[in-house]
Structures are given as structure tokens and as C-alpha cells.
Amino acid sequence: MPKRVGYLYDKMVDREFIRAVMLDASKGRRNRKDIARVMADLDGYVERTYELVATESFVPSAPKVREIYDESSEKYRKIKMVPFWPDGVIQWMLVTAMKPVLMRGMHPWSCASIPGRGGKRIHRKIRSVLRNDPKGTKYAAELDVAQYYPSISGKRLIWALARKIKDKRFLRTVYSIIESCGGGLAIGYYICQWLANFYLESLDQYIMTLPGVKYMTRYMDNITLLGPNKKQLHKARKLIAAFMQQRLGLAMKANWQIYPTAKRMVSAVGYRFSRTHVILRKRNFLRFTRQCRRVKKRLDAGKPIMFAQASGLLSRAGQLKHCNSHTIRVKYIDPIGVKHLKEVVRNESKRRQRTQQRILAGGAA
């Protein structure tokens, strides 16, 4: 067992640390009213945060709940939101302090909600092993955790964290935030996305010890396994389900799948992979084409493209770079023009940057 780390709370009782975290947490969001108010009086809020941390008087705020429709998963999700100050700032401080500890034992192909570990990383891995190791990737398994965030036990999570961190003040603060979520972890809290990824660390390590599992990737609670033997993958699936239930208090979704990769493409992170090519998932492709038609309709009517439309379509166009999509680009993107979309985004970004500079100048004054 690795040596536990202490004195993390002491790192937070530092005005320069607090200032750096507040600047980092506000990046790209300084046009929001609550954040603009904090940045306009940065020195004052740094001092108030210091007092909160030094006296251990932080009490998590009750979250506001909003229901949104998640197009990627095609279901409604309850998003919980707390104020940027003090809750958002405290959460960023906690994550910044413990980030090296969490990263230390993380599986290399555990991704999502971690800088530098997005879907693109998993995309490269799956594409590479399918092309370069046909024998070792004859079969694939797709597994998912049922109701992952709401099902996480706060007590199990804090005990898992205590095996890495021996700072009682730090753990008490983290646990107070977990308790404020109202059962499980909250979708929308910055700290929760890190804790949710960390909670499955022991599962990642267990999976890689199972016979028949040659490759594994995990995008939050979506697990993809690749191996040479179908029977062994079925055994591994049963053992994984048992581990989830007994050690983590979680349940595997009933829609798990095991199939030969020669007859069916592997589906992960918005793409479908074969040994020779990669394509967009059908529902992602349909959303992309609808988006293109809406933008083209505005252009044909002589109306300007909105910033949200331009940035959204550029994001979709970026996905096309990582799959076989020449025909799609010619048919849907070229008539609109990537340069035109970039110009819209650039102009809006410059406007927001000027606003942020004025806010920071006011805070410095």
C-alpha cells in the first residue's frame, strides 16, 4: 500500500494558493454575474476565503436543482448547482490540493473529466489495438454502471480516499460536500467528477488482473474490454459485476454486450471502430447533419450565424477529423465554410476577453 499523503489542508491555508485557484476556476466564465462580482473584488474575496479555510467554518450551500436533457445519452439528468463563491472556489481548492494524489494511482486508460484524458485518448487506444492486434481483440465487451452518480456511497468513498490521504481536516471538508449532495454524488459539482472517477480506481486494477481481458478503457462509468476469448470475457463480466456489488455497492446495467469485433464495430466515445476505419455513431451523425441544416438555413436567409451555433458546429467538425469523413465534410461543412465559423467564434471571444480584462482591471484598482 503506497504511503498516505498528509498536510493537504495546510496547502489551502495560503492566500497565494487561493488567488491562483480563483483565477484558474474563473477562466472562460468571467462574464457570469456571480463570477464577475468576485473577480471585481479579488483581494477581498481572497481574504474572505482565507478566513473560511483558516477557521474551518465553511458550510456547503444547498444546491439548486435543474433538469436538463442530455442529448448524448438521450435521457434527462438532474444538475445540481452551487454558487461560485464560496462553494465553487472551495471545491476547486480541494481538487487542486489532492490532484497529484488522485492521479498517482489512476489507470492510464481511465478517462473523462480529467485534463488531457478525454474521449480522444480512448479513441486512439481502441483504434490502435484493433489495427495492430487482431488476435488479442477478437471479442469486445461493453459494460456500464447503473445510475452511477446517485449510487455512490459517501462512506465507502471517503474510506477509499482515506487510504490515500491522512489529513483529517481535509477529509472532513470533502465529506461535508459529499453529504450536501443529498445521496450519492451530484452531477454539476466540480469535485464530484474527480471523486466519481477515483471511486472506480480499485475496479480498474481488478479488471486488469482477470484472465481474458487484454485491453481495457473506461470513460467515467462506460467500460470497454477487448480480448481473444469470448468465454473468458463472459467470466470476466460476471466477476466484474460481483466486484461492483460487493466492494463498491454498485450494480452493472443489464444492457451489457459481448460480441465478435469481426462482425460488429466497437462503439465507444461517440464513434464506431473497425479494424480498417472509424465512423461517427448514428445519433451523433444525425445531430451533426441537423445542426448543419439549421446553420445553412440562416445563411441562405441572409441572417448572421449565432456564436452558440458556430462553436457547436466547429466542435462537431472537429470530431470528423478523427474518423473517415471526407464525403460528409464535402457535403455538409464545405458549403458553410469553416473559416466563416471560426471568424464568428473569434469575434465573440475577443469581445468576451475585453470584458474580462475590464473586470480584472476593476478588481486590481
C-alpha positions in Angstrom: 0.0 0.0 0.0 1.5 3.4 -1.0 2.4 5.9 1.7 -0.6 8.1 2.6 -0.3 11.8 2.0 -0.9 14.5 4.7 -0.9 18.2 5.2 -3.2 18.9 2.2 -5.4 21.2 4.2 -2.3 23.3 5.1 -1.7 23.9 1.4 -5.1 25.6 1.2 -4.4 28.0 4.1 -2.4 30.2 1.8 -3.5 33.4 0.2 -1.4 32.9 -2.9 -2.8 29.4 -3.4 -6.3 30.8 -3.0 -5.7 33.6 -5.5 -4.2 31.2 -8.1 -7.1 28.8 -7.7 -9.7 31.6 -8.1 -8.1 32.8 -11.2 -7.9 29.3 -12.6 -11.5 28.4 -11.7 -12.9 31.6 -13.3 -11.2 31.1 -16.7 -13.6 31.4 -19.6 -16.5 32.2 -17.2 -15.8 35.7 -16.0 -18.8 37.1 -17.9 -21.1 35.3 -15.5 -22.6 37.8 -13.0 -21.6 35.9 -9.8 -18.1 35.3 -11.0 -17.7 38.9 -12.3 -18.7 40.1 -8.8 -16.0 38.0 -7.2 -13.3 39.0 -9.7 -14.1 42.7 -9.3 -13.1 42.4 -5.7 -10.5 39.7 -5.9 -8.4 40.7 -3.0 -11.4 41.0 -0.7 -12.7 37.5 -1.7 -9.2 36.0 -1.3 -9.2 37.3 2.3 -12.7 36.1 3.0 -11.8 32.6 1.6 -8.7 32.5 3.7 -10.7 33.2 6.8 -13.2 30.5 5.9 -10.4 27.9 5.5 -8.3 29.0 8.4 -11.2 28.9 10.8 -12.7 25.7 9.3 -16.0 27.5 9.1 -17.0 26.5 5.5 -20.5 25.1 5.3 -21.7 23.8 1.9 -24.6 25.6 0.4 -27.9 23.9 -0.5 -27.7 23.2 -4.3 -30.2 24.5 -6.8 -31.5 21.6 -9.0 -32.2 21.9 -12.7 -33.3 19.2 -15.0 -31.8 19.1 -18.5 -32.0 16.8 -21.5 -28.6 15.1 -22.2 -28.6 14.5 -26.0 -25.5 12.3 -25.9 -27.2 9.7 -23.6 -30.8 10.7 -24.7 -32.1 11.0 -21.1 -33.0 13.7 -18.6 -30.4 14.5 -15.9 -30.7 16.5 -12.7 -27.9 19.0 -12.5 -27.1 20.5 -9.1 -25.6 23.9 -8.9 -23.9 25.9 -6.1 -22.6 29.5 -6.0 -19.1 30.2 -7.4 -18.2 31.6 -4.0 -17.6 30.1 -1.6 -18.7 26.6 -2.8 -17.2 26.6 -6.2 -13.9 28.1 -5.0 -13.6 25.6 -2.1 -14.2 22.7 -4.4 -11.5 23.9 -6.8 -9.1 24.3 -3.9 -9.8 20.8 -2.7 -9.3 19.2 -6.1 -6.1 21.3 -6.8 -4.6 20.1 -3.5 -5.4 16.4 -4.0 -5.0 16.2 -7.7 -1.4 14.7 -7.6 -2.7 12.1 -5.1 -5.6 11.1 -7.3 -3.5 11.0 -10.5 -0.8 8.8 -8.8 -2.8 5.5 -8.8 -5.1 6.2 -11.8 -5.3 3.6 -14.6 -3.7 5.0 -17.8 -6.9 4.4 -19.8 -9.3 5.8 -17.2 -10.7 9.0 -18.8 -13.4 11.7 -18.6 -13.5 14.9 -16.7 -9.7 14.9 -16.3 -7.4 17.4 -18.2 -5.6 15.6 -21.1 -7.8 12.5 -20.7 -10.8 13.0 -22.8 -12.5 10.8 -25.4 -9.7 11.4 -27.9 -7.3 9.4 -25.7 -9.6 6.4 -25.7 -10.3 6.8 -29.4 -6.5 6.5 -30.2 -6.2 3.4 -27.9 -9.1 1.5 -29.4 -8.2 2.3 -33.0 -4.6 1.3 -32.4 -5.2 -2.1 -30.7 -7.9 -3.1 -33.2 -5.5 -2.4 -36.1 -2.3 -3.8 -34.6 -3.5 -6.8 -32.5 -6.3 -8.7 -34.4 -5.7 -11.9 -32.3 -5.9 -10.1 -29.0 -9.0 -8.1 -29.9 -11.3 -10.8 -31.4 -14.1 -10.0 -28.9 -15.3 -6.9 -27.2 -17.4 -6.3 -24.1 -19.4 -3.1 -23.4 -20.3 -2.6 -19.7 -22.0 0.3 -17.9 -22.8 1.1 -14.2 -26.5 1.6 -13.4 -27.3 5.1 -12.0 -23.6 5.7 -11.2 -23.5 9.1 -9.5 -26.6 8.6 -7.3 -25.5 5.1 -6.3 -22.1 6.0 -4.9 -21.9 5.5 -1.2 -20.4 8.6 0.5 -19.0 6.5 3.4 -17.3 4.0 1.1 -15.9 6.8 -1.0 -14.4 8.7 2.0 -12.9 5.5 3.3 -11.3 4.9 -0.1 -9.9 8.4 -0.1 -8.6 7.9 3.5 -6.4 5.1 2.2 -4.5 7.7 0.2 -4.9 10.8 2.4 -4.3 11.0 6.2 -5.3 14.7 6.7 -8.5 14.7 8.9 -9.4 18.3 8.3 -9.1 17.8 4.5 -11.3 14.6 4.6 -13.9 16.3 6.8 -14.3 19.1 4.3 -14.6 16.7 1.4 -17.1 14.6 3.3 -19.2 17.7 4.2 -19.6 18.4 0.5 -20.5 14.7 -0.3 -23.1 14.8 2.4 -24.6 18.0 1.0 -25.2 16.2 -2.4 -28.3 14.6 -0.8 -27.4 11.0 -1.7 -24.6 9.8 -4.0 -22.6 12.4 -5.8 -24.0 15.5 -7.5 -23.8 15.9 -11.3 -22.6 19.5 -11.7 -20.2 19.7 -8.8 -16.6 20.2 -9.9 -15.2 18.0 -7.1 -17.7 15.2 -7.8 -16.4 14.4 -11.3 -13.0 13.8 -9.8 -14.3 11.7 -7.0 -16.5 9.7 -9.3 -13.5 8.8 -11.4 -11.4 8.0 -8.4 -14.1 5.7 -6.9 -13.7 3.1 -9.7 -9.8 3.0 -9.4 -9.9 -0.3 -7.5 -12.3 -1.7 -10.2 -9.8 -0.7 -12.9 -7.0 -2.5 -11.1 -9.1 -5.6 -10.5 -10.2 -5.8 -14.2 -6.6 -5.9 -15.4 -5.9 -9.0 -13.3 -8.7 -11.0 -14.9 -7.9 -13.7 -17.5 -9.1 -12.9 -21.0 -9.0 -9.1 -20.6 -6.1 -7.9 -22.7 -7.2 -4.3 -23.1 -9.5 -2.0 -21.1 -10.7 1.6 -21.4 -13.1 3.4 -19.1 -14.8 6.7 -19.9 -16.3 7.5 -16.5 -18.7 4.6 -16.0 -18.6 3.2 -19.5 -16.2 0.3 -19.7 -14.9 -1.3 -22.9 -13.0 -4.6 -22.7 -11.1 -6.3 -25.6 -9.8 -9.9 -25.5 -9.1 -13.0 -27.5 -11.6 -15.4 -25.9 -15.4 -15.0 -25.7 -15.9 -17.4 -22.8 -13.2 -15.7 -20.7 -14.9 -12.3 -21.3 -18.2 -13.7 -20.1 -16.5 -15.0 -16.9 -14.8 -11.6 -16.5 -18.1 -9.8 -16.9 -19.6 -11.9 -14.1 -16.6 -11.3 -11.8 -16.7 -7.5 -12.5 -20.5 -7.4 -11.7 -19.8 -9.2 -8.4 -16.9 -6.9 -7.5 -19.1 -3.8 -8.2 -21.8 -5.1 -5.9 -19.7 -6.4 -3.0 -16.8 -3.9 -2.9 -18.4 -0.7 -4.3 -22.1 -1.1 -3.7 -22.9 -0.6 -7.4 -24.9 -2.5 -10.0 -24.0 -3.3 -13.6 -26.6 -2.3 -16.2 -28.5 -5.1 -17.7 -27.7 -3.9 -21.3 -24.1 -5.3 -21.3 -22.9 -6.7 -24.6 -20.2 -9.2 -25.7 -19.6 -9.7 -29.5 -17.0 -10.5 -32.1 -15.2 -7.5 -33.5 -15.0 -9.0 -37.0 -18.8 -8.9 -37.4 -19.7 -5.8 -35.4 -18.0 -2.4 -34.9 -16.9 -1.4 -31.3 -18.9 1.5 -30.0 -17.2 4.0 -27.7 -16.8 7.8 -27.0 -19.2 8.7 -29.9 -17.5 6.6 -32.6 -17.7 3.1 -34.0 -14.4 1.3 -34.7 -13.5 -1.5 -37.0 -10.0 -2.7 -37.9 -9.9 -0.6 -41.1 -11.9 2.5 -40.4 -13.7 4.7 -37.8 -17.1 6.3 -38.3 -19.4 8.5 -36.2 -22.2 6.9 -34.2 -25.5 7.2 -35.9 -27.2 9.5 -33.4 -24.1 11.8 -33.4 -24.1 11.9 -37.2 -27.8 12.8 -37.2 -27.3 15.6 -34.7 -24.5 16.9 -36.8 -26.5 17.0 -40.1 -29.4 18.7 -38.4 -27.0 21.3 -37.0 -25.6 21.9 -40.4 -29.0 22.3 -42.0 -30.0 24.9 -39.3 -26.9 27.0 -39.9 -27.2 26.7 -43.7 -30.8 27.9 -43.5 -29.7 31.0 -41.6 -27.0 31.8 -44.2 -29.5 31.3 -47.1 -31.9 33.7 -45.4 -29.1 36.3 -45.0 -29.0 36.0 -41.2 -25.8 36.0 -39.2 -24.7 32.8 -37.5 -25.0 32.9 -33.8 -22.0 32.2 -31.6 -23.5 29.1 -30.0 -24.3 27.6 -33.4 -20.8 28.4 -34.8 -18.9 27.0 -31.7 -21.2 23.9 -31.6 -20.7 23.2 -35.3 -16.9 23.7 -35.1 -16.9 21.2 -32.3 -18.8 18.7 -34.4 -16.5 19.4 -37.3 -13.5 18.6 -35.0 -15.0 15.2 -34.4 -14.9 14.5 -38.1 -11.1 14.9 -38.1 -10.8 11.6 -36.1 -12.9 9.4 -38.4 -13.3 8.6 -42.1 -15.5 11.5 -43.1 -14.3 13.1 -46.4 -17.7 12.7 -48.1 -19.5 14.2 -45.0 -17.2 17.2 -44.9 -17.7 17.9 -48.6 -21.5 17.6 -48.4 -22.2 19.4 -45.1 -19.2 21.5 -43.9 -17.8 23.0 -47.1 -21.0 24.8 -48.2 -20.9 26.6 -44.8 -17.2 27.3 -44.6 -15.0 26.5 -41.5 -13.3 29.9 -41.9 -16.6 31.7 -41.5 -17.5 29.7 -38.4 -14.1 30.4 -36.9 -14.5 34.1 -37.6 -17.8 34.2 -35.7 -16.2 32.4 -32.7 -13.1 34.6 -32.8 -15.0 37.9 -32.8 -17.1 36.8 -29.8 -14.1 35.5 -28.0 -12.3 38.9 -28.4 -15.4 40.7 -27.1 -15.5 38.4 -24.0 -11.8 38.8 -23.4 -12.1 42.6 -23.4 -15.0 42.3 -20.9 -12.8 40.1 -18.6 -9.9 42.5 -18.8 -12.1 45.4 -17.7 -13.4 43.3 -14.8 -9.9 42.3 -13.7 -8.7 45.9 -14.1 -11.5 47.0 -11.8 -10.6 44.3 -9.3 -6.9 45.4 -9.3 -8.0 49.0 -8.7 
